[in-house]
Amino acid sequence: MRNLTTIVMLLVFTFAGYAQQIEPTFTKVDDKVKVTYYHDNGKVKTEGYFKNKKLTGQWVTYDTNGKRLQLANYDEGKKVGTWFIYTDKGIREINYVDNKLVSVHFIKQEYKLAVND
């Protein structure tokens, strides 16, 4: 019985080792570093840039099927500009100035919005 328990435990640890997270990728682009994080299924989860170890530029987040969930903007680690959060009911437009929330608008799903990918 003790040998059976040992074998089962070894199998559990062996299979647990195969369920690894996919490591993020880092690519130097001029004076920034582009980072891409992945879902367990291999699809992109989040991608964006760091400059001097601070979030900068546009960051995009996707669900496990590749559908865009959020579009965000940073400047030296501060939230800036217009952010978009995509839901089944519509799009939430959030505006930041120097890391401060300025306004929030909700765009219902029935409206068509032109977005460059």
Phi and psi restraints in degrees (range 20) as a CNS / XPLOR table:
assign (resid 1 and name C) (resid 2 and name N)
       (resid 2 and name CA) (resid 2 and name C) 1.0 -64.0 20.0 2
assign (resid 2 and name N) (resid 2 and name CA)
       (resid 2 and name C) (resid 3 and name N) 1.0 -38.2 20.0 2
assign (resid 2 and name C) (resid 3 and name N)
       (resid 3 and name CA) (resid 3 and name C) 1.0 -65.7 20.0 2
assign (resid 3 and name N) (resid 3 and name CA)
       (resid 3 and name C) (resid 4 and name N) 1.0 -37.9 20.0 2
assign (resid 3 and name C) (resid 4 and name N)
       (resid 4 and name CA) (resid 4 and name C) 1.0 -64.6 20.0 2
assign (resid 4 and name N) (resid 4 and name CA)
       (resid 4 and name C) (resid 5 and name N) 1.0 -42.4 20.0 2
assign (resid 4 and name C) (resid 5 and name N)
       (resid 5 and name CA) (resid 5 and name C) 1.0 -62.7 20.0 2
assign (resid 5 and name N) (resid 5 and name CA)
       (resid 5 and name C) (resid 6 and name N) 1.0 -42.3 20.0 2
assign (resid 5 and name C) (resid 6 and name N)
       (resid 6 and name CA) (resid 6 and name C) 1.0 -63.3 20.0 2
assign (resid 6 and name N) (resid 6 and name CA)
       (resid 6 and name C) (resid 7 and name N) 1.0 -43.3 20.0 2
assign (resid 6 and name C) (resid 7 and name N)
       (resid 7 and name CA) (resid 7 and name C) 1.0 -64.2 20.0 2
assign (resid 7 and name N) (resid 7 and name CA)
       (resid 7 and name C) (resid 8 and name N) 1.0 -43.7 20.0 2
assign (resid 7 and name C) (resid 8 and name N)
       (resid 8 and name CA) (resid 8 and name C) 1.0 -61.7 20.0 2
assign (resid 8 and name N) (resid 8 and name CA)
       (resid 8 and name C) (resid 9 and name N) 1.0 -43.7 20.0 2
assign (resid 8 and name C) (resid 9 and name N)
       (resid 9 and name CA) (resid 9 and name C) 1.0 -63.5 20.0 2
assign (resid 9 and name N) (resid 9 and name CA)
       (resid 9 and name C) (resid 10 and name N) 1.0 -40.7 20.0 2
assign (resid 9 and name C) (resid 10 and name N)
       (resid 10 and name CA) (resid 10 and name C) 1.0 -63.2 20.0 2
assign (resid 10 and name N) (resid 10 and name CA)
       (resid 10 and name C) (resid 11 and name N) 1.0 -40.6 20.0 2
assign (resid 10 and name C) (resid 11 and name N)
       (resid 11 and name CA) (resid 11 and name C) 1.0 -64.7 20.0 2
assign (resid 11 and name N) (resid 11 and name CA)
       (resid 11 and name C) (resid 12 and name N) 1.0 -41.1 20.0 2
assign (resid 11 and name C) (resid 12 and name N)
       (resid 12 and name CA) (resid 12 and name C) 1.0 -61.0 20.0 2
assign (resid 12 and name N) (resid 12 and name CA)
       (resid 12 and name C) (resid 13 and name N) 1.0 -47.3 20.0 2
assign (resid 12 and name C) (resid 13 and name N)
       (resid 13 and name CA) (resid 13 and name C) 1.0 -66.2 20.0 2
assign (resid 13 and name N) (resid 13 and name CA)
       (resid 13 and name C) (resid 14 and name N) 1.0 -34.6 20.0 2
assign (resid 13 and name C) (resid 14 and name N)
       (resid 14 and name CA) (resid 14 and name C) 1.0 -65.2 20.0 2
assign (resid 14 and name N) (resid 14 and name CA)
       (resid 14 and name C) (resid 15 and name N) 1.0 -48.4 20.0 2
assign (resid 14 and name C) (resid 15 and name N)
       (resid 15 and name CA) (resid 15 and name C) 1.0 -70.2 20.0 2
assign (resid 15 and name N) (resid 15 and name CA)
       (resid 15 and name C) (resid 16 and name N) 1.0 -31.7 20.0 2
assign (resid 15 and name C) (resid 16 and name N)
       (resid 16 and name CA) (resid 16 and name C) 1.0 -64.3 20.0 2
assign (resid 16 and name N) (resid 16 and name CA)
       (resid 16 and name C) (resid 17 and name N) 1.0 -30.9 20.0 2
assign (resid 16 and name C) (resid 17 and name N)
       (resid 17 and name CA) (resid 17 and name C) 1.0 -66.9 20.0 2
assign (resid 17 and name N) (resid 17 and name CA)
       (resid 17 and name C) (resid 18 and name N) 1.0 -25.4 20.0 2
assign (resid 17 and name C) (resid 18 and name N)
       (resid 18 and name CA) (resid 18 and name C) 1.0 -79.3 20.0 2
assign (resid 18 and name N) (resid 18 and name CA)
       (resid 18 and name C) (resid 19 and name N) 1.0 -20.2 20.0 2
assign (resid 18 and name C) (resid 19 and name N)
       (resid 19 and name CA) (resid 19 and name C) 1.0 -86.8 20.0 2
assign (resid 19 and name N) (resid 19 and name CA)
       (resid 19 and name C) (resid 20 and name N) 1.0 61.5 20.0 2
assign (resid 19 and name C) (resid 20 and name N)
       (resid 20 and name CA) (resid 20 and name C) 1.0 -91.2 20.0 2
assign (resid 20 and name N) (resid 20 and name CA)
       (resid 20 and name C) (resid 21 and name N) 1.0 149.5 20.0 2
assign (resid 20 and name C) (resid 21 and name N)
       (resid 21 and name CA) (resid 21 and name C) 1.0 -76.1 20.0 2
assign (resid 21 and name N) (resid 21 and name CA)
       (resid 21 and name C) (resid 22 and name N) 1.0 149.0 20.0 2
assign (resid 21 and name C) (resid 22 and name N)
       (resid 22 and name CA) (resid 22 and name C) 1.0 -81.0 20.0 2
assign (resid 22 and name N) (resid 22 and name CA)
       (resid 22 and name C) (resid 23 and name N) 1.0 129.0 20.0 2
assign (resid 22 and name C) (resid 23 and name N)
       (resid 23 and name CA) (resid 23 and name C) 1.0 -69.8 20.0 2
assign (resid 23 and name N) (resid 23 and name CA)
       (resid 23 and name C) (resid 24 and name N) 1.0 142.9 20.0 2
assign (resid 23 and name C) (resid 24 and name N)
       (resid 24 and name CA) (resid 24 and name C) 1.0 -66.2 20.0 2
assign (resid 24 and name N) (resid 24 and name CA)
       (resid 24 and name C) (resid 25 and name N) 1.0 156.6 20.0 2
assign (resid 24 and name C) (resid 25 and name N)
       (resid 25 and name CA) (resid 25 and name C) 1.0 -108.5 20.0 2
assign (resid 25 and name N) (resid 25 and name CA)
       (resid 25 and name C) (resid 26 and name N) 1.0 146.2 20.0 2
assign (resid 25 and name C) (resid 26 and name N)
       (resid 26 and name CA) (resid 26 and name C) 1.0 -127.4 20.0 2
assign (resid 26 and name N) (resid 26 and name CA)
       (resid 26 and name C) (resid 27 and name N) 1.0 128.1 20.0 2
assign (resid 26 and name C) (resid 27 and name N)
       (resid 27 and name CA) (resid 27 and name C) 1.0 -131.8 20.0 2
assign (resid 27 and name N) (resid 27 and name CA)
       (resid 27 and name C) (resid 28 and name N) 1.0 128.4 20.0 2
assign (resid 27 and name C) (resid 28 and name N)
       (resid 28 and name CA) (resid 28 and name C) 1.0 -77.4 20.0 2
assign (resid 28 and name N) (resid 28 and name CA)
       (resid 28 and name C) (resid 29 and name N) 1.0 127.3 20.0 2
assign (resid 28 and name C) (resid 29 and name N)
       (resid 29 and name CA) (resid 29 and name C) 1.0 -130.8 20.0 2
assign (resid 29 and name N) (resid 29 and name CA)
       (resid 29 and name C) (resid 30 and name N) 1.0 103.6 20.0 2
assign (resid 29 and name C) (resid 30 and name N)
       (resid 30 and name CA) (resid 30 and name C) 1.0 56.0 20.0 2
assign (resid 30 and name N) (resid 30 and name CA)
       (resid 30 and name C) (resid 31 and name N) 1.0 -121.1 20.0 2
assign (resid 30 and name C) (resid 31 and name N)
       (resid 31 and name CA) (resid 31 and name C) 1.0 -97.5 20.0 2
assign (resid 31 and name N) (resid 31 and name CA)
       (resid 31 and name C) (resid 32 and name N) 1.0 13.6 20.0 2
assign (resid 31 and name C) (resid 32 and name N)
       (resid 32 and name CA) (resid 32 and name C) 1.0 -120.2 20.0 2
assign (resid 32 and name N) (resid 32 and name CA)
       (resid 32 and name C) (resid 33 and name N) 1.0 168.4 20.0 2
assign (resid 32 and name C) (resid 33 and name N)
       (resid 33 and name CA) (resid 33 and name C) 1.0 -122.8 20.0 2
assign (resid 33 and name N) (resid 33 and name CA)
       (resid 33 and name C) (resid 34 and name N) 1.0 120.9 20.0 2
assign (resid 33 and name C) (resid 34 and name N)
       (resid 34 and name CA) (resid 34 and name C) 1.0 -85.7 20.0 2
assign (resid 34 and name N) (resid 34 and name CA)
       (resid 34 and name C) (resid 35 and name N) 1.0 129.9 20.0 2
assign (resid 34 and name C) (resid 35 and name N)
       (resid 35 and name CA) (resid 35 and name C) 1.0 -120.1 20.0 2
assign (resid 35 and name N) (resid 35 and name CA)
       (resid 35 and name C) (resid 36 and name N) 1.0 139.7 20.0 2
assign (resid 35 and name C) (resid 36 and name N)
       (resid 36 and name CA) (resid 36 and name C) 1.0 -128.4 20.0 2
assign (resid 36 and name N) (resid 36 and name CA)
       (resid 36 and name C) (resid 37 and name N) 1.0 123.6 20.0 2
assign (resid 36 and name C) (resid 37 and name N)
       (resid 37 and name CA) (resid 37 and name C) 1.0 -103.4 20.0 2
assign (resid 37 and name N) (resid 37 and name CA)
       (resid 37 and name C) (resid 38 and name N) 1.0 149.3 20.0 2
assign (resid 37 and name C) (resid 38 and name N)
       (resid 38 and name CA) (resid 38 and name C) 1.0 -123.0 20.0 2
assign (resid 38 and name N) (resid 38 and name CA)
       (resid 38 and name C) (resid 39 and name N) 1.0 148.7 20.0 2
assign (resid 38 and name C) (resid 39 and name N)
       (resid 39 and name CA) (resid 39 and name C) 1.0 -74.2 20.0 2
assign (resid 39 and name N) (resid 39 and name CA)
       (resid 39 and name C) (resid 40 and name N) 1.0 165.3 20.0 2
assign (resid 39 and name C) (resid 40 and name N)
       (resid 40 and name CA) (resid 40 and name C) 1.0 -60.8 20.0 2
assign (resid 40 and name N) (resid 40 and name CA)
       (resid 40 and name C) (resid 41 and name N) 1.0 -24.4 20.0 2
assign (resid 40 and name C) (resid 41 and name N)
       (resid 41 and name CA) (resid 41 and name C) 1.0 -83.6 20.0 2
assign (resid 41 and name N) (resid 41 and name CA)
       (resid 41 and name C) (resid 42 and name N) 1.0 1.9 20.0 2
assign (resid 41 and name C) (resid 42 and name N)
       (resid 42 and name CA) (resid 42 and name C) 1.0 94.4 20.0 2
assign (resid 42 and name N) (resid 42 and name CA)
       (resid 42 and name C) (resid 43 and name N) 1.0 -10.9 20.0 2
assign (resid 42 and name C) (resid 43 and name N)
       (resid 43 and name CA) (resid 43 and name C) 1.0 -78.7 20.0 2
assign (resid 43 and name N) (resid 43 and name CA)
       (resid 43 and name C) (resid 44 and name N) 1.0 154.0 20.0 2
assign (resid 43 and name C) (resid 44 and name N)
       (resid 44 and name CA) (resid 44 and name C) 1.0 -64.7 20.0 2
assign (resid 44 and name N) (resid 44 and name CA)
       (resid 44 and name C) (resid 45 and name N) 1.0 133.0 20.0 2
assign (resid 44 and name C) (resid 45 and name N)
       (resid 45 and name CA) (resid 45 and name C) 1.0 -98.4 20.0 2
assign (resid 45 and name N) (resid 45 and name CA)
       (resid 45 and name C) (resid 46 and name N) 1.0 -51.6 20.0 2
assign (resid 45 and name C) (resid 46 and name N)
       (resid 46 and name CA) (resid 46 and name C) 1.0 -148.3 20.0 2
assign (resid 46 and name N) (resid 46 and name CA)
       (resid 46 and name C) (resid 47 and name N) 1.0 141.4 20.0 2
assign (resid 46 and name C) (resid 47 and name N)
       (resid 47 and name CA) (resid 47 and name C) 1.0 -143.8 20.0 2
assign (resid 47 and name N) (resid 47 and name CA)
       (resid 47 and name C) (resid 48 and name N) 1.0 145.5 20.0 2
assign (resid 47 and name C) (resid 48 and name N)
       (resid 48 and name CA) (resid 48 and name C) 1.0 -177.9 20.0 2
assign (resid 48 and name N) (resid 48 and name CA)
       (resid 48 and name C) (resid 49 and name N) 1.0 -165.4 20.0 2
assign (resid 48 and name C) (resid 49 and name N)
       (resid 49 and name CA) (resid 49 and name C) 1.0 -125.6 20.0 2
assign (resid 49 and name N) (resid 49 and name CA)
       (resid 49 and name C) (resid 50 and name N) 1.0 150.6 20.0 2
assign (resid 49 and name C) (resid 50 and name N)
       (resid 50 and name CA) (resid 50 and name C) 1.0 -118.1 20.0 2
assign (resid 50 and name N) (resid 50 and name CA)
       (resid 50 and name C) (resid 51 and name N) 1.0 143.8 20.0 2
assign (resid 50 and name C) (resid 51 and name N)
       (resid 51 and name CA) (resid 51 and name C) 1.0 -138.5 20.0 2
assign (resid 51 and name N) (resid 51 and name CA)
       (resid 51 and name C) (resid 52 and name N) 1.0 124.7 20.0 2
assign (resid 51 and name C) (resid 52 and name N)
       (resid 52 and name CA) (resid 52 and name C) 1.0 53.8 20.0 2
assign (resid 52 and name N) (resid 52 and name CA)
       (resid 52 and name C) (resid 53 and name N) 1.0 40.7 20.0 2
assign (resid 52 and name C) (resid 53 and name N)
       (resid 53 and name CA) (resid 53 and name C) 1.0 65.4 20.0 2
assign (resid 53 and name N) (resid 53 and name CA)
       (resid 53 and name C) (resid 54 and name N) 1.0 19.5 20.0 2
assign (resid 53 and name C) (resid 54 and name N)
       (resid 54 and name CA) (resid 54 and name C) 1.0 -122.7 20.0 2
assign (resid 54 and name N) (resid 54 and name CA)
       (resid 54 and name C) (resid 55 and name N) 1.0 144.5 20.0 2
assign (resid 54 and name C) (resid 55 and name N)
       (resid 55 and name CA) (resid 55 and name C) 1.0 -58.6 20.0 2
assign (resid 55 and name N) (resid 55 and name CA)
       (resid 55 and name C) (resid 56 and name N) 1.0 137.7 20.0 2
assign (resid 55 and name C) (resid 56 and name N)
       (resid 56 and name CA) (resid 56 and name C) 1.0 -149.4 20.0 2
assign (resid 56 and name N) (resid 56 and name CA)
       (resid 56 and name C) (resid 57 and name N) 1.0 150.1 20.0 2
assign (resid 56 and name C) (resid 57 and name N)
       (resid 57 and name CA) (resid 57 and name C) 1.0 72.9 20.0 2
assign (resid 57 and name N) (resid 57 and name CA)
       (resid 57 and name C) (resid 58 and name N) 1.0 -156.6 20.0 2
assign (resid 57 and name C) (resid 58 and name N)
       (resid 58 and name CA) (resid 58 and name C) 1.0 -87.5 20.0 2
assign (resid 58 and name N) (resid 58 and name CA)
       (resid 58 and name C) (resid 59 and name N) 1.0 135.0 20.0 2
assign (resid 58 and name C) (resid 59 and name N)
       (resid 59 and name CA) (resid 59 and name C) 1.0 -121.2 20.0 2
assign (resid 59 and name N) (resid 59 and name CA)
       (resid 59 and name C) (resid 60 and name N) 1.0 134.6 20.0 2
assign (resid 59 and name C) (resid 60 and name N)
       (resid 60 and name CA) (resid 60 and name C) 1.0 -124.4 20.0 2
assign (resid 60 and name N) (resid 60 and name CA)
       (resid 60 and name C) (resid 61 and name N) 1.0 136.2 20.0 2
assign (resid 60 and name C) (resid 61 and name N)
       (resid 61 and name CA) (resid 61 and name C) 1.0 -118.8 20.0 2
assign (resid 61 and name N) (resid 61 and name CA)
       (resid 61 and name C) (resid 62 and name N) 1.0 137.9 20.0 2
assign (resid 61 and name C) (resid 62 and name N)
       (resid 62 and name CA) (resid 62 and name C) 1.0 -124.0 20.0 2
assign (resid 62 and name N) (resid 62 and name CA)
       (resid 62 and name C) (resid 63 and name N) 1.0 155.6 20.0 2
assign (resid 62 and name C) (resid 63 and name N)
       (resid 63 and name CA) (resid 63 and name C) 1.0 -83.3 20.0 2
assign (resid 63 and name N) (resid 63 and name CA)
       (resid 63 and name C) (resid 64 and name N) 1.0 -177.3 20.0 2
assign (resid 63 and name C) (resid 64 and name N)
       (resid 64 and name CA) (resid 64 and name C) 1.0 -67.9 20.0 2
assign (resid 64 and name N) (resid 64 and name CA)
       (resid 64 and name C) (resid 65 and name N) 1.0 -14.2 20.0 2
assign (resid 64 and name C) (resid 65 and name N)
       (resid 65 and name CA) (resid 65 and name C) 1.0 -97.6 20.0 2
assign (resid 65 and name N) (resid 65 and name CA)
       (resid 65 and name C) (resid 66 and name N) 1.0 -0.4 20.0 2
assign (resid 65 and name C) (resid 66 and name N)
       (resid 66 and name CA) (resid 66 and name C) 1.0 92.9 20.0 2
assign (resid 66 and name N) (resid 66 and name CA)
       (resid 66 and name C) (resid 67 and name N) 1.0 4.0 20.0 2
assign (resid 66 and name C) (resid 67 and name N)
       (resid 67 and name CA) (resid 67 and name C) 1.0 -79.2 20.0 2
assign (resid 67 and name N) (resid 67 and name CA)
       (resid 67 and name C) (resid 68 and name N) 1.0 133.0 20.0 2
assign (resid 67 and name C) (resid 68 and name N)
       (resid 68 and name CA) (resid 68 and name C) 1.0 -67.1 20.0 2
assign (resid 68 and name N) (resid 68 and name CA)
       (resid 68 and name C) (resid 69 and name N) 1.0 131.7 20.0 2
assign (resid 68 and name C) (resid 69 and name N)
       (resid 69 and name CA) (resid 69 and name C) 1.0 -106.7 20.0 2
assign (resid 69 and name N) (resid 69 and name CA)
       (resid 69 and name C) (resid 70 and name N) 1.0 -35.0 20.0 2
assign (resid 69 and name C) (resid 70 and name N)
       (resid 70 and name CA) (resid 70 and name C) 1.0 -152.3 20.0 2
assign (resid 70 and name N) (resid 70 and name CA)
       (resid 70 and name C) (resid 71 and name N) 1.0 143.1 20.0 2
assign (resid 70 and name C) (resid 71 and name N)
       (resid 71 and name CA) (resid 71 and name C) 1.0 -126.3 20.0 2
assign (resid 71 and name N) (resid 71 and name CA)
       (resid 71 and name C) (resid 72 and name N) 1.0 118.4 20.0 2
assign (resid 71 and name C) (resid 72 and name N)
       (resid 72 and name CA) (resid 72 and name C) 1.0 -128.6 20.0 2
assign (resid 72 and name N) (resid 72 and name CA)
       (resid 72 and name C) (resid 73 and name N) 1.0 157.9 20.0 2
assign (resid 72 and name C) (resid 73 and name N)
       (resid 73 and name CA) (resid 73 and name C) 1.0 -131.3 20.0 2
assign (resid 73 and name N) (resid 73 and name CA)
       (resid 73 and name C) (resid 74 and name N) 1.0 138.3 20.0 2
assign (resid 73 and name C) (resid 74 and name N)
       (resid 74 and name CA) (resid 74 and name C) 1.0 -131.3 20.0 2
assign (resid 74 and name N) (resid 74 and name CA)
       (resid 74 and name C) (resid 75 and name N) 1.0 152.6 20.0 2
assign (resid 74 and name C) (resid 75 and name N)
       (resid 75 and name CA) (resid 75 and name C) 1.0 -138.0 20.0 2
assign (resid 75 and name N) (resid 75 and name CA)
       (resid 75 and name C) (resid 76 and name N) 1.0 111.1 20.0 2
assign (resid 75 and name C) (resid 76 and name N)
       (resid 76 and name CA) (resid 76 and name C) 1.0 51.7 20.0 2
assign (resid 76 and name N) (resid 76 and name CA)
       (resid 76 and name C) (resid 77 and name N) 1.0 43.9 20.0 2
assign (resid 76 and name C) (resid 77 and name N)
       (resid 77 and name CA) (resid 77 and name C) 1.0 84.1 20.0 2
assign (resid 77 and name N) (resid 77 and name CA)
       (resid 77 and name C) (resid 78 and name N) 1.0 -3.2 20.0 2
assign (resid 77 and name C) (resid 78 and name N)
       (resid 78 and name CA) (resid 78 and name C) 1.0 -101.4 20.0 2
assign (resid 78 and name N) (resid 78 and name CA)
       (resid 78 and name C) (resid 79 and name N) 1.0 143.4 20.0 2
assign (resid 78 and name C) (resid 79 and name N)
       (resid 79 and name CA) (resid 79 and name C) 1.0 -71.2 20.0 2
assign (resid 79 and name N) (resid 79 and name CA)
       (resid 79 and name C) (resid 80 and name N) 1.0 129.5 20.0 2
assign (resid 79 and name C) (resid 80 and name N)
       (resid 80 and name CA) (resid 80 and name C) 1.0 -142.5 20.0 2
assign (resid 80 and name N) (resid 80 and name CA)
       (resid 80 and name C) (resid 81 and name N) 1.0 161.3 20.0 2
assign (resid 80 and name C) (resid 81 and name N)
       (resid 81 and name CA) (resid 81 and name C) 1.0 69.6 20.0 2
assign (resid 81 and name N) (resid 81 and name CA)
       (resid 81 and name C) (resid 82 and name N) 1.0 -160.3 20.0 2
assign (resid 81 and name C) (resid 82 and name N)
       (resid 82 and name CA) (resid 82 and name C) 1.0 -96.6 20.0 2
assign (resid 82 and name N) (resid 82 and name CA)
       (resid 82 and name C) (resid 83 and name N) 1.0 128.8 20.0 2
assign (resid 82 and name C) (resid 83 and name N)
       (resid 83 and name CA) (resid 83 and name C) 1.0 -107.5 20.0 2
assign (resid 83 and name N) (resid 83 and name CA)
       (resid 83 and name C) (resid 84 and name N) 1.0 150.7 20.0 2
assign (resid 83 and name C) (resid 84 and name N)
       (resid 84 and name CA) (resid 84 and name C) 1.0 -127.2 20.0 2
assign (resid 84 and name N) (resid 84 and name CA)
       (resid 84 and name C) (resid 85 and name N) 1.0 130.8 20.0 2
assign (resid 84 and name C) (resid 85 and name N)
       (resid 85 and name CA) (resid 85 and name C) 1.0 -117.8 20.0 2
assign (resid 85 and name N) (resid 85 and name CA)
       (resid 85 and name C) (resid 86 and name N) 1.0 119.1 20.0 2
assign (resid 85 and name C) (resid 86 and name N)
       (resid 86 and name CA) (resid 86 and name C) 1.0 -95.5 20.0 2
assign (resid 86 and name N) (resid 86 and name CA)
       (resid 86 and name C) (resid 87 and name N) 1.0 127.7 20.0 2
assign (resid 86 and name C) (resid 87 and name N)
       (resid 87 and name CA) (resid 87 and name C) 1.0 -129.7 20.0 2
assign (resid 87 and name N) (resid 87 and name CA)
       (resid 87 and name C) (resid 88 and name N) 1.0 173.9 20.0 2
assign (resid 87 and name C) (resid 88 and name N)
       (resid 88 and name CA) (resid 88 and name C) 1.0 -67.5 20.0 2
assign (resid 88 and name N) (resid 88 and name CA)
       (resid 88 and name C) (resid 89 and name N) 1.0 -24.4 20.0 2
assign (resid 88 and name C) (resid 89 and name N)
       (resid 89 and name CA) (resid 89 and name C) 1.0 -90.9 20.0 2
assign (resid 89 and name N) (resid 89 and name CA)
       (resid 89 and name C) (resid 90 and name N) 1.0 -15.2 20.0 2
assign (resid 89 and name C) (resid 90 and name N)
       (resid 90 and name CA) (resid 90 and name C) 1.0 156.1 20.0 2
assign (resid 90 and name N) (resid 90 and name CA)
       (resid 90 and name C) (resid 91 and name N) 1.0 -160.9 20.0 2
assign (resid 90 and name C) (resid 91 and name N)
       (resid 91 and name CA) (resid 91 and name C) 1.0 -121.4 20.0 2
assign (resid 91 and name N) (resid 91 and name CA)
       (resid 91 and name C) (resid 92 and name N) 1.0 130.7 20.0 2
assign (resid 91 and name C) (resid 92 and name N)
       (resid 92 and name CA) (resid 92 and name C) 1.0 -96.8 20.0 2
assign (resid 92 and name N) (resid 92 and name CA)
       (resid 92 and name C) (resid 93 and name N) 1.0 122.5 20.0 2
assign (resid 92 and name C) (resid 93 and name N)
       (resid 93 and name CA) (resid 93 and name C) 1.0 -103.8 20.0 2
assign (resid 93 and name N) (resid 93 and name CA)
       (resid 93 and name C) (resid 94 and name N) 1.0 120.1 20.0 2
assign (resid 93 and name C) (resid 94 and name N)
       (resid 94 and name CA) (resid 94 and name C) 1.0 -120.3 20.0 2
assign (resid 94 and name N) (resid 94 and name CA)
       (resid 94 and name C) (resid 95 and name N) 1.0 129.5 20.0 2
assign (resid 94 and name C) (resid 95 and name N)
       (resid 95 and name CA) (resid 95 and name C) 1.0 -111.2 20.0 2
assign (resid 95 and name N) (resid 95 and name CA)
       (resid 95 and name C) (resid 96 and name N) 1.0 131.4 20.0 2
assign (resid 95 and name C) (resid 96 and name N)
       (resid 96 and name CA) (resid 96 and name C) 1.0 -121.8 20.0 2
assign (resid 96 and name N) (resid 96 and name CA)
       (resid 96 and name C) (resid 97 and name N) 1.0 144.0 20.0 2
assign (resid 96 and name C) (resid 97 and name N)
       (resid 97 and name CA) (resid 97 and name C) 1.0 -130.9 20.0 2
assign (resid 97 and name N) (resid 97 and name CA)
       (resid 97 and name C) (resid 98 and name N) 1.0 118.8 20.0 2
assign (resid 97 and name C) (resid 98 and name N)
       (resid 98 and name CA) (resid 98 and name C) 1.0 51.0 20.0 2
assign (resid 98 and name N) (resid 98 and name CA)
       (resid 98 and name C) (resid 99 and name N) 1.0 47.8 20.0 2
assign (resid 98 and name C) (resid 99 and name N)
       (resid 99 and name CA) (resid 99 and name C) 1.0 73.2 20.0 2
assign (resid 99 and name N) (resid 99 and name CA)
       (resid 99 and name C) (resid 100 and name N) 1.0 10.4 20.0 2
assign (resid 99 and name C) (resid 100 and name N)
       (resid 100 and name CA) (resid 100 and name C) 1.0 -114.3 20.0 2
assign (resid 100 and name N) (resid 100 and name CA)
       (resid 100 and name C) (resid 101 and name N) 1.0 134.0 20.0 2
assign (resid 100 and name C) (resid 101 and name N)
       (resid 101 and name CA) (resid 101 and name C) 1.0 -68.3 20.0 2
assign (resid 101 and name N) (resid 101 and name CA)
       (resid 101 and name C) (resid 102 and name N) 1.0 125.4 20.0 2
assign (resid 101 and name C) (resid 102 and name N)
       (resid 102 and name CA) (resid 102 and name C) 1.0 -106.2 20.0 2
assign (resid 102 and name N) (resid 102 and name CA)
       (resid 102 and name C) (resid 103 and name N) 1.0 -43.3 20.0 2
assign (resid 102 and name C) (resid 103 and name N)
       (resid 103 and name CA) (resid 103 and name C) 1.0 -158.4 20.0 2
assign (resid 103 and name N) (resid 103 and name CA)
       (resid 103 and name C) (resid 104 and name N) 1.0 158.2 20.0 2
assign (resid 103 and name C) (resid 104 and name N)
       (resid 104 and name CA) (resid 104 and name C) 1.0 -135.8 20.0 2
assign (resid 104 and name N) (resid 104 and name CA)
       (resid 104 and name C) (resid 105 and name N) 1.0 130.0 20.0 2
assign (resid 104 and name C) (resid 105 and name N)
       (resid 105 and name CA) (resid 105 and name C) 1.0 -128.9 20.0 2
assign (resid 105 and name N) (resid 105 and name CA)
       (resid 105 and name C) (resid 106 and name N) 1.0 149.7 20.0 2
assign (resid 105 and name C) (resid 106 and name N)
       (resid 106 and name CA) (resid 106 and name C) 1.0 -116.5 20.0 2
assign (resid 106 and name N) (resid 106 and name CA)
       (resid 106 and name C) (resid 107 and name N) 1.0 126.6 20.0 2
assign (resid 106 and name C) (resid 107 and name N)
       (resid 107 and name CA) (resid 107 and name C) 1.0 -106.6 20.0 2
assign (resid 107 and name N) (resid 107 and name CA)
       (resid 107 and name C) (resid 108 and name N) 1.0 117.3 20.0 2
assign (resid 107 and name C) (resid 108 and name N)
       (resid 108 and name CA) (resid 108 and name C) 1.0 -66.3 20.0 2
assign (resid 108 and name N) (resid 108 and name CA)
       (resid 108 and name C) (resid 109 and name N) 1.0 151.6 20.0 2
assign (resid 108 and name C) (resid 109 and name N)
       (resid 109 and name CA) (resid 109 and name C) 1.0 -60.3 20.0 2
assign (resid 109 and name N) (resid 109 and name CA)
       (resid 109 and name C) (resid 110 and name N) 1.0 -28.9 20.0 2
assign (resid 109 and name C) (resid 110 and name N)
       (resid 110 and name CA) (resid 110 and name C) 1.0 -68.9 20.0 2
assign (resid 110 and name N) (resid 110 and name CA)
       (resid 110 and name C) (resid 111 and name N) 1.0 -16.5 20.0 2
assign (resid 110 and name C) (resid 111 and name N)
       (resid 111 and name CA) (resid 111 and name C) 1.0 -82.8 20.0 2
assign (resid 111 and name N) (resid 111 and name CA)
       (resid 111 and name C) (resid 112 and name N) 1.0 140.9 20.0 2
assign (resid 111 and name C) (resid 112 and name N)
       (resid 112 and name CA) (resid 112 and name C) 1.0 -89.1 20.0 2
assign (resid 112 and name N) (resid 112 and name CA)
       (resid 112 and name C) (resid 113 and name N) 1.0 135.7 20.0 2
assign (resid 112 and name C) (resid 113 and name N)
       (resid 113 and name CA) (resid 113 and name C) 1.0 -125.4 20.0 2
assign (resid 113 and name N) (resid 113 and name CA)
       (resid 113 and name C) (resid 114 and name N) 1.0 127.3 20.0 2
assign (resid 113 and name C) (resid 114 and name N)
       (resid 114 and name CA) (resid 114 and name C) 1.0 -83.4 20.0 2
assign (resid 114 and name N) (resid 114 and name CA)
       (resid 114 and name C) (resid 115 and name N) 1.0 119.7 20.0 2
assign (resid 114 and name C) (resid 115 and name N)
       (resid 115 and name CA) (resid 115 and name C) 1.0 -130.1 20.0 2
assign (resid 115 and name N) (resid 115 and name CA)
       (resid 115 and name C) (resid 116 and name N) 1.0 129.0 20.0 2
assign (resid 115 and name C) (resid 116 and name N)
       (resid 116 and name CA) (resid 116 and name C) 1.0 -83.7 20.0 2
assign (resid 116 and name N) (resid 116 and name CA)
       (resid 116 and name C) (resid 117 and name N) 1.0 127.7 20.0 2
